[in-house]
């Protein structure tokens, strides 16, 4: 958006950072020809999950701010404004691990932040975090974290885990660290399951695209839990949200409340509202993109009479006629059946709101031919890390991300290292370098 519009409507900047990540993932989804993607963004304090279908992130017309209980749905203030729809949980590298009153390991939502940060940062932090647990389990190289700019102390990480977790639980440090990472991974996996089920989708048929500094460390384990066979980690994953903004279109979504029973559909009233919405949206886009070509996306929010929620129904953008009633009803019933597996006979259908998005046309993505085979990458030294699926430390290959050029293959267990993050390839997966610099992790034995 333009600076002027941002100043006039600052509410539209809320949650814009994670939205950039969804745009980043959507760009790679289009390039790789993926029509069903689960984007997974994990940084220092939070993890965000978003559904991307047909190269477009899923959106909603409201979300919550100022939650009394962080990440607890229903504890905040609902803001009615268009937003990229995400599930966000308190799981990041700096999330603190504790033991609750029932003696269970809990992770987040409180975070150590960057100051003092995790115990292993050696900056005064004394409580264990997810980063400390990953270091204790061999998933991070203490001498090469952030390209060596931040040396990590395994001794400090182990001491914090032993004092806060292992000692009170009566277990060894490795077991306590495993409990931390497994709790984080299960929380994220469960959030992804719920989100896809709520949207009437089968998560096993999706490809995951992971980015953010923490996601490549955890993504493979999430895929194991969710039954996902393919995982894509683009280049620049550690700063994916920033890259996403560079690829974002100028766009504006205008909304109007216009309640109607579908049986008494008033085409003239709808057309008048759509004309005003288009003028509003086009003025916004012109302010930032002048005369650039645009596309339109029209959505009607519909429900059965008596229901307390609406579902978004995509419709062709045009001026409507009274005779379009049957087409609109068919579109609603198709979406309703996808979400809930059935329609309801005998109930009237209602339209509550309309949404019209006008956006500049994105440049066509350069198609990427997927590579599933190639030659083995050279591993300069061995590593050991804890593989959660097999419940033990395993000997792994360490490979530089720079060496994972197109067609280079590394069999799990392996660690692919770069300055921004490390990618953990578990024993059940293999990684193949792609022509666009991405890493494709595939479950061994899965159908291509």
LOKENU-61434 format. One record per residue (C-alpha): chain; residue in three letters; x, y, z; residue number from 0. Coordinates in steps of 0.2 Angstrom, whole numbers, m for minus. Layout:
chain->A res->ALA px->X py->Y pz->Z n->NUM
...
This chain:
chain->A res->UNK px->0 py->0 pz->0 n->0
chain->A res->UNK px->5 py->18 pz->m2 n->1
chain->A res->UNK px->12 py->28 pz->13 n->2
chain->A res->UNK px->m3 py->39 pz->13 n->3
chain->A res->UNK px->m16 py->25 pz->14 n->4
chain->A res->UNK px->m6 py->17 pz->28 n->5
chain->A res->UNK px->m7 py->33 pz->38 n->6
chain->A res->UNK px->m26 py->35 pz->34 n->7
chain->A res->UNK px->m30 py->16 pz->38 n->8
chain->A res->UNK px->m17 py->10 pz->50 n->9
chain->A res->UNK px->m28 py->m5 pz->55 n->10
chain->A res->UNK px->m24 py->m13 pz->38 n->11
chain->A res->UNK px->m6 py->m15 pz->44 n->12
chain->A res->UNK px->m10 py->m26 pz->59 n->13
chain->A res->UNK px->m2 py->m43 pz->57 n->14
chain->A res->UNK px->6 py->m38 pz->41 n->15
chain->A res->UNK px->23 py->m46 pz->45 n->16
chain->A res->UNK px->16 py->m64 pz->45 n->17
chain->A res->UNK px->6 py->m59 pz->29 n->18
chain->A res->UNK px->22 py->m56 pz->20 n->19
chain->A res->UNK px->27 py->m74 pz->24 n->20
chain->A res->UNK px->11 py->m81 pz->17 n->21
chain->A res->UNK px->15 py->m71 pz->1 n->22
chain->A res->UNK px->32 py->m78 pz->1 n->23
chain->A res->UNK px->26 py->m96 pz->2 n->24
chain->A res->UNK px->12 py->m93 pz->m11 n->25
chain->A res->UNK px->25 py->m87 pz->m24 n->26
chain->A res->UNK px->35 py->m103 pz->m22 n->27
chain->A res->UNK px->19 py->m113 pz->m23 n->28
chain->A res->UNK px->15 py->m106 pz->m40 n->29
chain->A res->UNK px->32 py->m109 pz->m46 n->30
chain->A res->UNK px->32 py->m127 pz->m41 n->31
chain->A res->UNK px->14 py->m130 pz->m47 n->32
chain->A res->UNK px->7 py->m134 pz->m30 n->33
chain->A res->UNK px->m11 py->m130 pz->m28 n->34
chain->A res->UNK px->m12 py->m136 pz->m9 n->35
chain->A res->UNK px->1 py->m129 pz->2 n->36
chain->A res->UNK px->2 py->m127 pz->21 n->37
chain->A res->UNK px->14 py->m113 pz->25 n->38
chain->A res->UNK px->24 py->m114 pz->41 n->39
chain->A res->UNK px->33 py->m99 pz->48 n->40
chain->A res->UNK px->42 py->m101 pz->64 n->41
chain->A res->UNK px->54 py->m87 pz->72 n->42
chain->A res->UNK px->59 py->m82 pz->89 n->43
chain->A res->UNK px->43 py->m81 pz->98 n->44
chain->A res->UNK px->28 py->m88 pz->87 n->45
chain->A res->UNK px->24 py->m100 pz->74 n->46
chain->A res->UNK px->11 py->m96 pz->61 n->47
chain->A res->UNK px->2 py->m108 pz->49 n->48
chain->A res->UNK px->m8 py->m103 pz->34 n->49
chain->A res->UNK px->m17 py->m113 pz->20 n->50
chain->A res->UNK px->m13 py->m108 pz->2 n->51
chain->A res->UNK px->m24 py->m115 pz->m12 n->52
chain->A res->UNK px->m21 py->m111 pz->m30 n->53
chain->A res->UNK px->m7 py->m100 pz->m26 n->54
chain->A res->UNK px->m17 py->m89 pz->m15 n->55
chain->A res->UNK px->m16 py->m87 pz->4 n->56
chain->A res->UNK px->m33 py->m90 pz->13 n->57
chain->A res->UNK px->m40 py->m74 pz->19 n->58
chain->A res->UNK px->m54 py->m69 pz->32 n->59
chain->A res->UNK px->m64 py->m53 pz->36 n->60
chain->A res->UNK px->m60 py->m52 pz->55 n->61
chain->A res->UNK px->m47 py->m57 pz->68 n->62
chain->A res->UNK px->m43 py->m54 pz->86 n->63
chain->A res->UNK px->m31 py->m41 pz->94 n->64
chain->A res->UNK px->m26 py->m37 pz->112 n->65
chain->A res->UNK px->m30 py->m55 pz->119 n->66
chain->A res->UNK px->m31 py->m56 pz->138 n->67
chain->A res->UNK px->m23 py->m73 pz->137 n->68
chain->A res->UNK px->m10 py->m73 pz->123 n->69
chain->A res->UNK px->m15 py->m84 pz->108 n->70
chain->A res->UNK px->m31 py->m90 pz->117 n->71
chain->A res->UNK px->m45 py->m88 pz->104 n->72
chain->A res->UNK px->m60 py->m78 pz->111 n->73
chain->A res->UNK px->m50 py->m68 pz->124 n->74
chain->A res->UNK px->m47 py->m53 pz->113 n->75
chain->A res->UNK px->m56 py->m39 pz->103 n->76
chain->A res->UNK px->m63 py->m44 pz->86 n->77
chain->A res->UNK px->m58 py->m32 pz->72 n->78
chain->A res->UNK px->m68 py->m32 pz->56 n->79
chain->A res->UNK px->m55 py->m29 pz->43 n->80
chain->A res->UNK px->m48 py->m40 pz->29 n->81
chain->A res->UNK px->m33 py->m51 pz->34 n->82
chain->A res->UNK px->m23 py->m66 pz->29 n->83
chain->A res->UNK px->m30 py->m80 pz->40 n->84
chain->A res->UNK px->m17 py->m89 pz->50 n->85
chain->A res->UNK px->m16 py->m99 pz->66 n->86
chain->A res->UNK px->m3 py->m92 pz->78 n->87
chain->A res->UNK px->4 py->m101 pz->93 n->88
chain->A res->UNK px->17 py->m96 pz->106 n->89
chain->A res->UNK px->31 py->m108 pz->99 n->90
chain->A res->UNK px->47 py->m100 pz->94 n->91
chain->A res->UNK px->66 py->m102 pz->97 n->92
chain->A res->UNK px->64 py->m91 pz->113 n->93
chain->A res->UNK px->49 py->m99 pz->120 n->94
chain->A res->UNK px->52 py->m103 pz->138 n->95
chain->A res->UNK px->50 py->m121 pz->144 n->96
chain->A res->UNK px->42 py->m124 pz->162 n->97
chain->A res->UNK px->33 py->m137 pz->172 n->98
chain->A res->UNK px->15 py->m134 pz->176 n->99
chain->A res->UNK px->6 py->m139 pz->192 n->100
chain->A res->UNK px->2 py->m156 pz->185 n->101
chain->A res->UNK px->20 py->m160 pz->182 n->102
chain->A res->UNK px->19 py->m158 pz->163 n->103
chain->A res->UNK px->32 py->m149 pz->152 n->104
chain->A res->UNK px->24 py->m134 pz->145 n->105
chain->A res->UNK px->32 py->m122 pz->131 n->106
chain->A res->UNK px->27 py->m104 pz->129 n->107
chain->A res->UNK px->18 py->m92 pz->127 n->108
chain->A res->UNK px->31 py->m82 pz->138 n->109
chain->A res->UNK px->47 py->m79 pz->128 n->110
chain->A res->UNK px->65 py->m75 pz->133 n->111
chain->A res->UNK px->65 py->m63 pz->119 n->112
chain->A res->UNK px->82 py->m57 pz->112 n->113
chain->A res->UNK px->88 py->m49 pz->128 n->114
chain->A res->UNK px->93 py->m59 pz->138 n->115
chain->A res->UNK px->88 py->m73 pz->126 n->116
chain->A res->UNK px->90 py->m92 pz->128 n->117
chain->A res->UNK px->102 py->m98 pz->142 n->118
chain->A res->UNK px->114 py->m104 pz->128 n->119
chain->A res->UNK px->116 py->m86 pz->122 n->120
chain->A res->UNK px->127 py->m82 pz->137 n->121
chain->A res->UNK px->118 py->m65 pz->140 n->122
chain->A res->UNK px->111 py->m68 pz->157 n->123
chain->A res->UNK px->96 py->m80 pz->152 n->124
chain->A res->UNK px->94 py->m93 pz->165 n->125
chain->A res->UNK px->78 py->m102 pz->160 n->126
chain->A res->UNK px->77 py->m115 pz->146 n->127
chain->A res->UNK px->70 py->m112 pz->129 n->128
chain->A res->UNK px->67 py->m121 pz->113 n->129
chain->A res->UNK px->83 py->m115 pz->106 n->130
chain->A res->UNK px->92 py->m123 pz->122 n->131
chain->A res->UNK px->83 py->m139 pz->119 n->132
chain->A res->UNK px->88 py->m140 pz->101 n->133
chain->A res->UNK px->106 py->m136 pz->105 n->134
chain->A res->UNK px->106 py->m150 pz->119 n->135
chain->A res->UNK px->99 py->m162 pz->106 n->136
chain->A res->UNK px->113 py->m159 pz->93 n->137
chain->A res->UNK px->102 py->m150 pz->81 n->138
chain->A res->UNK px->112 py->m133 pz->82 n->139
chain->A res->UNK px->130 py->m131 pz->80 n->140
chain->A res->UNK px->137 py->m121 pz->94 n->141
chain->A res->UNK px->151 py->m114 pz->84 n->142
chain->A res->UNK px->141 py->m110 pz->68 n->143
chain->A res->UNK px->125 py->m102 pz->75 n->144
chain->A res->UNK px->120 py->m86 pz->64 n->145
chain->A res->UNK px->136 py->m90 pz->54 n->146
chain->A res->UNK px->147 py->m90 pz->70 n->147
chain->A res->UNK px->141 py->m72 pz->75 n->148
chain->A res->UNK px->133 py->m79 pz->91 n->149
chain->A res->UNK px->143 py->m93 pz->99 n->150
chain->A res->UNK px->132 py->m104 pz->109 n->151
chain->A res->UNK px->136 py->m113 pz->126 n->152
chain->A res->UNK px->130 py->m131 pz->127 n->153
chain->A res->UNK px->135 py->m131 pz->145 n->154
chain->A res->UNK px->123 py->m116 pz->149 n->155
chain->A res->UNK px->109 py->m124 pz->140 n->156
chain->A res->UNK px->111 py->m141 pz->148 n->157
chain->A res->UNK px->112 py->m133 pz->165 n->158
chain->A res->UNK px->96 py->m123 pz->163 n->159
chain->A res->UNK px->87 py->m138 pz->157 n->160
chain->A res->UNK px->93 py->m149 pz->171 n->161
chain->A res->UNK px->89 py->m136 pz->184 n->162
chain->A res->UNK px->71 py->m132 pz->178 n->163
chain->A res->UNK px->66 py->m148 pz->169 n->164
chain->A res->UNK px->76 py->m163 pz->171 n->165
chain->A res->UNK px->79 py->m162 pz->190 n->166
chain->A res->UNK px->61 py->m159 pz->195 n->167
chain->A res->UNK px->55 py->m173 pz->183 n->168
chain->A res->UNK px->69 py->m185 pz->188 n->169
chain->A res->UNK px->75 py->m188 pz->170 n->170
chain->A res->UNK px->91 py->m185 pz->161 n->171
chain->A res->UNK px->94 py->m169 pz->152 n->172
chain->A res->UNK px->92 py->m177 pz->134 n->173
chain->A res->UNK px->75 py->m183 pz->139 n->174
chain->A res->UNK px->69 py->m167 pz->146 n->175
chain->A res->UNK px->76 py->m158 pz->130 n->176
chain->A res->UNK px->66 py->m170 pz->120 n->177
chain->A res->UNK px->51 py->m167 pz->130 n->178
chain->A res->UNK px->52 py->m148 pz->126 n->179
chain->A res->UNK px->54 py->m151 pz->107 n->180
chain->A res->UNK px->41 py->m164 pz->106 n->181
chain->A res->UNK px->28 py->m153 pz->115 n->182
chain->A res->UNK px->32 py->m139 pz->103 n->183
chain->A res->UNK px->30 py->m150 pz->88 n->184
chain->A res->UNK px->14 py->m158 pz->94 n->185
chain->A res->UNK px->7 py->m141 pz->98 n->186
chain->A res->UNK px->11 py->m135 pz->80 n->187
chain->A res->UNK px->5 py->m151 pz->72 n->188
chain->A res->UNK px->m12 py->m151 pz->82 n->189
chain->A res->UNK px->m15 py->m132 pz->77 n->190
chain->A res->UNK px->m12 py->m137 pz->59 n->191
chain->A res->UNK px->m24 py->m152 pz->60 n->192
chain->A res->UNK px->m38 py->m142 pz->68 n->193
chain->A res->UNK px->m35 py->m128 pz->55 n->194
chain->A res->UNK px->m37 py->m139 pz->40 n->195
chain->A res->UNK px->m51 py->m149 pz->47 n->196
chain->A res->UNK px->m61 py->m133 pz->51 n->197
chain->A res->UNK px->m58 py->m128 pz->32 n->198
chain->A res->UNK px->m64 py->m146 pz->26 n->199
chain->A res->UNK px->m47 py->m151 pz->20 n->200
chain->A res->UNK px->m36 py->m167 pz->21 n->201
chain->A res->UNK px->m19 py->m161 pz->27 n->202
chain->A res->UNK px->m10 py->m177 pz->21 n->203
chain->A res->UNK px->m13 py->m171 pz->3 n->204
chain->A res->UNK px->m4 py->m154 pz->6 n->205
chain->A res->UNK px->14 py->m149 pz->3 n->206
chain->A res->UNK px->22 py->m139 pz->17 n->207
chain->A res->UNK px->33 py->m124 pz->14 n->208
chain->A res->UNK px->43 py->m119 pz->29 n->209
chain->A res->UNK px->52 py->m103 pz->32 n->210
chain->A res->UNK px->58 py->m92 pz->47 n->211
chain->A res->UNK px->74 py->m96 pz->57 n->212
chain->A res->UNK px->66 py->m109 pz->67 n->213
chain->A res->UNK px->55 py->m118 pz->55 n->214
chain->A res->UNK px->68 py->m129 pz->46 n->215
chain->A res->UNK px->73 py->m136 pz->62 n->216
chain->A res->UNK px->56 py->m143 pz->66 n->217
chain->A res->UNK px->47 py->m144 pz->49 n->218
chain->A res->UNK px->52 py->m162 pz->45 n->219
chain->A res->UNK px->46 py->m168 pz->62 n->220
chain->A res->UNK px->29 py->m159 pz->59 n->221
chain->A res->UNK px->28 py->m168 pz->42 n->222
chain->A res->UNK px->30 py->m185 pz->51 n->223
chain->A res->UNK px->16 py->m181 pz->63 n->224
chain->A res->UNK px->4 py->m174 pz->50 n->225
chain->A res->UNK px->8 py->m188 pz->37 n->226
chain->A res->UNK px->14 py->m175 pz->24 n->227
chain->A res->UNK px->26 py->m183 pz->11 n->228
chain->A res->UNK px->34 py->m167 pz->4 n->229
chain->A res->UNK px->42 py->m152 pz->12 n->230
chain->A res->UNK px->49 py->m137 pz->3 n->231
chain->A res->UNK px->62 py->m125 pz->11 n->232
chain->A res->UNK px->65 py->m110 pz->m1 n->233
chain->A res->UNK px->81 py->m100 pz->m1 n->234
chain->A res->UNK px->81 py->m86 pz->10 n->235
chain->A res->UNK px->69 py->m95 pz->22 n->236
chain->A res->UNK px->76 py->m86 pz->37 n->237
chain->A res->UNK px->70 py->m69 pz->30 n->238
chain->A res->UNK px->55 py->m76 pz->21 n->239
chain->A res->UNK px->42 py->m62 pz->27 n->240
chain->A res->UNK px->54 py->m48 pz->21 n->241
chain->A res->UNK px->56 py->m56 pz->4 n->242
chain->A res->UNK px->37 py->m59 pz->3 n->243
chain->A res->UNK px->34 py->m40 pz->4 n->244
chain->A res->UNK px->45 py->m38 pz->m12 n->245
chain->A res->UNK px->34 py->m49 pz->m21 n->246
chain->A res->UNK px->17 py->m43 pz->m14 n->247
chain->A res->UNK px->5 py->m34 pz->m26 n->248
chain->A res->UNK px->m4 py->m18 pz->m23 n->249
chain->A res->UNK px->m21 py->m23 pz->m17 n->250
chain->A res->UNK px->m36 py->m17 pz->m8 n->251
chain->A res->UNK px->m51 py->m27 pz->m1 n->252
chain->A res->UNK px->m67 py->m17 pz->0 n->253
chain->A res->UNK px->m81 py->m24 pz->11 n->254
chain->A res->UNK px->m100 py->m20 pz->13 n->255
chain->A res->UNK px->m113 py->m27 pz->24 n->256
chain->A res->UNK px->m129 py->m30 pz->14 n->257
chain->A res->UNK px->m140 py->m42 pz->22 n->258
chain->A res->UNK px->m152 py->m52 pz->10 n->259
chain->A res->UNK px->m162 py->m68 pz->9 n->260
chain->A res->UNK px->m156 py->m76 pz->m7 n->261
chain->A res->UNK px->m174 py->m80 pz->m11 n->262
chain->A res->UNK px->m177 py->m62 pz->m13 n->263
chain->A res->UNK px->m161 py->m57 pz->m21 n->264
chain->A res->UNK px->m160 py->m39 pz->m25 n->265
chain->A res->UNK px->m148 py->m38 pz->m40 n->266
chain->A res->UNK px->m149 py->m19 pz->m41 n->267
chain->A res->UNK px->m144 py->m16 pz->m23 n->268
chain->A res->UNK px->m130 py->m28 pz->m25 n->269
chain->A res->UNK px->m124 py->m20 pz->m41 n->270
chain->A res->UNK px->m124 py->m2 pz->m33 n->271
chain->A res->UNK px->m114 py->m8 pz->m18 n->272
chain->A res->UNK px->m101 py->m17 pz->m30 n->273
chain->A res->UNK px->m100 py->m1 pz->m40 n->274
chain->A res->UNK px->m95 py->9 pz->m24 n->275
chain->A res->UNK px->m83 py->m5 pz->m18 n->276
chain->A res->UNK px->m74 py->m5 pz->m35 n->277
chain->A res->UNK px->m72 py->14 pz->m35 n->278
chain->A res->UNK px->m65 py->13 pz->m17 n->279
chain->A res->UNK px->m53 py->m1 pz->m21 n->280
chain->A res->UNK px->m47 py->5 pz->m38 n->281
chain->A res->UNK px->m43 py->22 pz->m30 n->282
chain->A res->UNK px->m32 py->14 pz->m17 n->283
chain->A res->UNK px->m23 py->3 pz->m30 n->284
chain->A res->UNK px->m20 py->18 pz->m42 n->285
chain->A res->UNK px->m12 py->28 pz->m28 n->286
chain->A res->UNK px->2 py->15 pz->m27 n->287
chain->A res->UNK px->3 py->7 pz->m44 n->288
chain->A res->UNK px->m4 py->20 pz->m56 n->289
chain->A res->UNK px->m11 py->12 pz->m72 n->290
chain->A res->UNK px->m4 py->m6 pz->m69 n->291
chain->A res->UNK px->m16 py->m20 pz->m75 n->292
chain->A res->UNK px->m27 py->m27 pz->m61 n->293
chain->A res->UNK px->m38 py->m42 pz->m57 n->294
chain->A res->UNK px->m54 py->m43 pz->m46 n->295
chain->A res->UNK px->m60 py->m56 pz->m34 n->296
chain->A res->UNK px->m77 py->m56 pz->m27 n->297
chain->A res->UNK px->m83 py->m65 pz->m12 n->298
chain->A res->UNK px->m100 py->m66 pz->m4 n->299
chain->A res->UNK px->m102 py->m71 pz->14 n->300
chain->A res->UNK px->m116 py->m83 pz->16 n->301
chain->A res->UNK px->m125 py->m95 pz->28 n->302
chain->A res->UNK px->m141 py->m104 pz->31 n->303
chain->A res->UNK px->m154 py->m95 pz->41 n->304
chain->A res->UNK px->m152 py->m96 pz->59 n->305
chain->A res->UNK px->m133 py->m100 pz->59 n->306
chain->A res->UNK px->m121 py->m89 pz->68 n->307
chain->A res->UNK px->m107 py->m89 pz->56 n->308
chain->A res->UNK px->m104 py->m86 pz->37 n->309
chain->A res->UNK px->m93 py->m95 pz->24 n->310
chain->A res->UNK px->m84 py->m86 pz->10 n->311
chain->A res->UNK px->m91 py->m90 pz->m7 n->312
chain->A res->UNK px->m81 py->m85 pz->m22 n->313
chain->A res->UNK px->m92 py->m78 pz->m36 n->314
chain->A res->UNK px->m88 py->m71 pz->m54 n->315
chain->A res->UNK px->m86 py->m52 pz->m54 n->316
chain->A res->UNK px->m99 py->m44 pz->m64 n->317
chain->A res->UNK px->m116 py->m35 pz->m63 n->318
chain->A res->UNK px->m129 py->m47 pz->m57 n->319
chain->A res->UNK px->m147 py->m51 pz->m63 n->320
chain->A res->UNK px->m161 py->m58 pz->m53 n->321
chain->A res->UNK px->m160 py->m74 pz->m63 n->322
chain->A res->UNK px->m142 py->m77 pz->m56 n->323
chain->A res->UNK px->m150 py->m83 pz->m40 n->324
chain->A res->UNK px->m148 py->m101 pz->m44 n->325
chain->A res->UNK px->m130 py->m99 pz->m49 n->326
chain->A res->UNK px->m126 py->m91 pz->m32 n->327
chain->A res->UNK px->m135 py->m105 pz->m23 n->328
chain->A res->UNK px->m126 py->m118 pz->m32 n->329
chain->A res->UNK px->m109 py->m110 pz->m28 n->330
chain->A res->UNK px->m114 py->m109 pz->m9 n->331
chain->A res->UNK px->m119 py->m127 pz->m8 n->332
chain->A res->UNK px->m103 py->m132 pz->m16 n->333
chain->A res->UNK px->m92 py->m123 pz->m4 n->334
chain->A res->UNK px->m104 py->m129 pz->11 n->335
chain->A res->UNK px->m103 py->m147 pz->6 n->336
chain->A res->UNK px->m84 py->m146 pz->5 n->337
chain->A res->UNK px->m83 py->m139 pz->22 n->338
chain->A res->UNK px->m96 py->m150 pz->31 n->339
chain->A res->UNK px->m99 py->m164 pz->19 n->340
chain->A res->UNK px->m117 py->m161 pz->17 n->341
chain->A res->UNK px->m130 py->m147 pz->13 n->342
chain->A res->UNK px->m146 py->m144 pz->23 n->343
chain->A res->UNK px->m163 py->m145 pz->14 n->344
chain->A res->UNK px->m177 py->m134 pz->18 n->345
chain->A res->UNK px->m167 py->m120 pz->26 n->346
chain->A res->UNK px->m167 py->m102 pz->18 n->347
chain->A res->UNK px->m150 py->m95 pz->12 n->348
chain->A res->UNK px->m144 py->m78 pz->17 n->349
chain->A res->UNK px->m130 py->m66 pz->11 n->350
chain->A res->UNK px->m123 py->m55 pz->25 n->351
chain->A res->UNK px->m108 py->m46 pz->17 n->352
chain->A res->UNK px->m99 py->m44 pz->1 n->353
chain->A res->UNK px->m80 py->m42 pz->m2 n->354
chain->A res->UNK px->m71 py->m36 pz->m18 n->355
chain->A res->UNK px->m53 py->m36 pz->m19 n->356
chain->A res->UNK px->m44 py->m27 pz->m33 n->357
chain->A res->UNK px->m25 py->m31 pz->m35 n->358
chain->A res->UNK px->m11 py->m28 pz->m47 n->359
chain->A res->UNK px->m7 py->m43 pz->m58 n->360
chain->A res->UNK px->7 py->m53 pz->m52 n->361
chain->A res->UNK px->21 py->m58 pz->m64 n->362
chain->A res->UNK px->20 py->m76 pz->m70 n->363
chain->A res->UNK px->30 py->m87 pz->m59 n->364
chain->A res->UNK px->45 py->m96 pz->m68 n->365
chain->A res->UNK px->40 py->m114 pz->m68 n->366
chain->A res->UNK px->52 py->m126 pz->m58 n->367
chain->A res->UNK px->54 py->m144 pz->m64 n->368
chain->A res->UNK px->54 py->m154 pz->m48 n->369
chain->A res->UNK px->69 py->m165 pz->m46 n->370
chain->A res->UNK px->68 py->m181 pz->m36 n->371
chain->A res->UNK px->84 py->m190 pz->m40 n->372
chain->A res->UNK px->102 py->m185 pz->m42 n->373
chain->A res->UNK px->120 py->m188 pz->m35 n->374
chain->A res->UNK px->124 py->m188 pz->m17 n->375
chain->A res->UNK px->131 py->m172 pz->m9 n->376
chain->A res->UNK px->148 py->m172 pz->m1 n->377
chain->A res->UNK px->147 py->m172 pz->18 n->378
chain->A res->UNK px->163 py->m164 pz->26 n->379
chain->A res->UNK px->160 py->m171 pz->43 n->380
chain->A res->UNK px->147 py->m181 pz->53 n->381
chain->A res->UNK px->135 py->m174 pz->66 n->382
chain->A res->UNK px->124 py->m182 pz->79 n->383
chain->A res->UNK px->107 py->m177 pz->83 n->384
chain->A res->UNK px->91 py->m184 pz->92 n->385
chain->A res->UNK px->79 py->m191 pz->80 n->386
chain->A res->UNK px->62 py->m190 pz->88 n->387
chain->A res->UNK px->54 py->m203 pz->77 n->388
chain->A res->UNK px->66 py->m216 pz->82 n->389
chain->A res->UNK px->69 py->m210 pz->100 n->390
chain->A res->UNK px->88 py->m210 pz->100 n->391
chain->A res->UNK px->103 py->m200 pz->95 n->392
chain->A res->UNK px->108 py->m204 pz->77 n->393
chain->A res->UNK px->124 py->m201 pz->67 n->394
chain->A res->UNK px->120 py->m189 pz->53 n->395
chain->A res->UNK px->128 py->m181 pz->38 n->396
chain->A res->UNK px->132 py->m162 pz->39 n->397
chain->A res->UNK px->130 py->m154 pz->22 n->398
chain->A res->UNK px->132 py->m135 pz->18 n->399
chain->A res->UNK px->116 py->m127 pz->10 n->400
chain->A res->UNK px->128 py->m120 pz->m4 n->401
chain->A res->UNK px->133 py->m137 pz->m9 n->402
chain->A res->UNK px->114 py->m143 pz->m11 n->403
chain->A res->UNK px->114 py->m137 pz->m29 n->404
chain->A res->UNK px->101 py->m144 pz->m42 n->405
chain->A res->UNK px->101 py->m163 pz->m42 n->406
chain->A res->UNK px->111 py->m165 pz->m26 n->407
chain->A res->UNK px->104 py->m178 pz->m14 n->408
chain->A res->UNK px->107 py->m181 pz->4 n->409
chain->A res->UNK px->99 py->m195 pz->14 n->410
chain->A res->UNK px->92 py->m193 pz->31 n->411
chain->A res->UNK px->97 py->m192 pz->45 n->412
chain->A res->UNK px->106 py->m176 pz->40 n->413
chain->A res->UNK px->109 py->m158 pz->44 n->414
chain->A res->UNK px->109 py->m145 pz->30 n->415
chain->A res->UNK px->118 py->m129 pz->37 n->416
chain->A res->UNK px->118 py->m111 pz->32 n->417
chain->A res->UNK px->120 py->m94 pz->41 n->418
chain->A res->UNK px->102 py->m91 pz->44 n->419
chain->A res->UNK px->96 py->m108 pz->50 n->420
chain->A res->UNK px->99 py->m127 pz->49 n->421
chain->A res->UNK px->87 py->m139 pz->41 n->422
chain->A res->UNK px->85 py->m156 pz->50 n->423
chain->A res->UNK px->82 py->m170 pz->38 n->424
chain->A res->UNK px->75 py->m185 pz->49 n->425
chain->A res->UNK px->79 py->m203 pz->46 n->426
chain->A res->UNK px->63 py->m205 pz->36 n->427
chain->A res->UNK px->66 py->m192 pz->23 n->428
chain->A res->UNK px->79 py->m187 pz->10 n->429
chain->A res->UNK px->83 py->m169 pz->3 n->430
chain->A res->UNK px->85 py->m165 pz->m15 n->431
chain->A res->UNK px->92 py->m148 pz->m21 n->432
chain->A res->UNK px->81 py->m139 pz->m34 n->433
chain->A res->UNK px->85 py->m128 pz->m48 n->434
chain->A res->UNK px->78 py->m112 pz->m39 n->435
chain->A res->UNK px->89 py->m115 pz->m24 n->436
chain->A res->UNK px->75 py->m123 pz->m14 n->437
chain->A res->UNK px->77 py->m139 pz->m4 n->438
chain->A res->UNK px->64 py->m153 pz->m7 n->439
chain->A res->UNK px->62 py->m165 pz->7 n->440
chain->A res->UNK px->53 py->m181 pz->2 n->441
chain->A res->UNK px->47 py->m196 pz->13 n->442
chain->A res->UNK px->57 py->m211 pz->8 n->443
chain->A res->UNK px->47 py->m223 pz->m2 n->444
chain->A res->UNK px->32 py->m211 pz->m5 n->445
chain->A res->UNK px->24 py->m210 pz->m22 n->446
chain->A res->UNK px->31 py->m196 pz->m33 n->447
